[in-house]
Structure formats: structure tokens, C-alpha cells
Amino acid sequence: MEKIGFIGLGIMGKPMALNLIKAGYDVLVLEKSQAAKELTEAGATSVSDYKSLAAGSDIVITMLPDSPQVEEVVSGPGGVLEGIREGSLFIDMSSIAPATARNIYQSMQEKGVEALDAPVSGGQVGAEAATLSIMVGGSEEAFQRALPLFQAMGKNIVRIGEAGAGQTTKVCNQMIVGMTIQAVAEAFNLAGKAGVDLEKMREVLLGGFAQSRILDLHGKRMIDGNFKPGFKIKLHKKDLNIALETGDGFGVPMGGTAQVAAQMDKVIAQGDGELDHSALFLALQSV
């Protein structure tokens, strides 16, 4: 089995790396990362820096917050590009701009390295349960090489197209998720103001055409006031910024996305950017 270097052990990355260890892979992590102790206790090997991690790995995976962090880890001093070996595979599973994914792909090609952009959907629950949806951009050959790893982390795994196609799909996913959370939040706010029992409303709506995982999971969060982050609202807002920039580049109107992004800004301005994205509900509650 190939040796995996994993960079980015946050809410999503840590359980993803743990699932690779459970699947029998040798995993390298950075010793300075907060989760390094837990990962090494599970069987991972710690290394001192990005360059060393890349040099010691057959496949390097990044799972980071945004485009600048991925660019710094890949291209910065002592970064992945300085250590990665010809014939290796680089996989970015972060949610970043499609243009950034394509630039990284070109940089890897110049080093004789294949690259995939493979963002995920499913949140912390999906990462822990290894049931993530994984949308992939890159060559078919690289996809087939990575497929056993993806199967250790997710269930719905689809190669969308060439470099950048995975990130474009993730942008569309985040638009749909954001607008659906907004719809559920507005409906629950209206029903609450009208004195309707939200638990009973959620129950009956889940049996009809309005049924969705967001109504199920995030509707319950809104009722319980439980906004412990599975996916932070500040990160979803970042993704919607990428969506709006991408739409602007293609001349595509994005009115609904812009409205949801503005609502997320309100929650962040209230100091709640670290909460789950279902906390969009709080922007309506404060009106």
C-alpha cells in the first residue's frame, strides 16, 4: 500500500486521516499539528515539515481552510513542491477556488506529478463515518490510483472531469446547501413566530416533497439551538465568496447566493462565525 502524507488535521481532516490509518495505510503527519499526538497514537508517523512529508510520501493529501493556505503549503518556502518526488500523486481535498486548483495542477505537472482536486461534502459526521461525497477533478488514471483512498473516506465518489471540475462542483454544492439552510431557517422562523410546534412541523415536512438532509439534520439543530460546529459558518461564507467570484468570471447571475452570503455576514458580524452553518437561523432570530 502507498504511503500517505496528510496535511490539515482539523474538524474534517483528522477523522479522514484516522480512517486511512484504519484502512491499513501508513500515514505521515506534521509533528507540530494539534492532532499529531492522537494520530501517532493511532499509528501515524510524524515528520518535521512539509518538504519532508512530501519527500517521504507516495501520495500527499491536503485538507485546509482556503486557497491561500493551500498555496502556501504547496508553493511556499519548504513546501510540498520542494519535496514531492516525480511519479507521486497530490490530492487537495480542501474547498478552494477552481482557478487555484488548476494552477496547482500545472505546477505539479511541471514536477512530473499528477494532481487531483477532490473536495468533499458531508461535514464532520460524514468524515467520521467515512461516508463523505467526494467530487474529483483530474485525469482518469490519477483518479483510479486514488480511488482506494477515497473509498476509505467516503461512499459517493465521482470523477467529474479534468482539473478544477471537482472544485467547480463543490462551489455548486455549497450554493445549494447555503440556500437550502436559508429556506429552512426562514420557514422555521415564520412557524415559530406563528406559534407552530417546530418538532411536529419538521416531522410532517420530512414525509413530503420538502424532505432533505438539511431539513432533517439542521432543522433539528435549529429547534434545539445546537450550533456546535460540524461545518463552520465562516468557512461556508468563504465558499460562497468563491462561488460569487466564479459566477462573476462566467457572467452568471447569482442573486440567491449573494443574499445568503449577506445573511452569513450578519451572523459573523454578531461574533458567531465559529458556529455551525445552521446558525444562519440566528440572523433571522435577531431581527
Buried (B, 14 or more C-beta within 10 A) or exposed (E): EBBBBBBBBBBBBBBBBBBBBEBEBBBBBBBEBEBBEBBBEBBBBBBEBBBBBBBBBBBBBBBBBBBEBBBEBBBBEBBBBBBBBEEBBBBBBBBBBBBBBBBBBEBBEEBEBBBBBBBBBBBBEBBBBBEBBBBBBBBEEBBEBBBBBBEBBBBBBEBBBBBBBBBBBBBEBBBBBBBBBBBBBBBBBEBBEEEEEBEEBBEEBEEEEBEBEBBEBBBBBBBEEEBEBBBBBBBBBBBBBBBBBBBEEEEEEBEBBEEBBEBBBBBBEEEBBBBBBBBBBBBBEEE
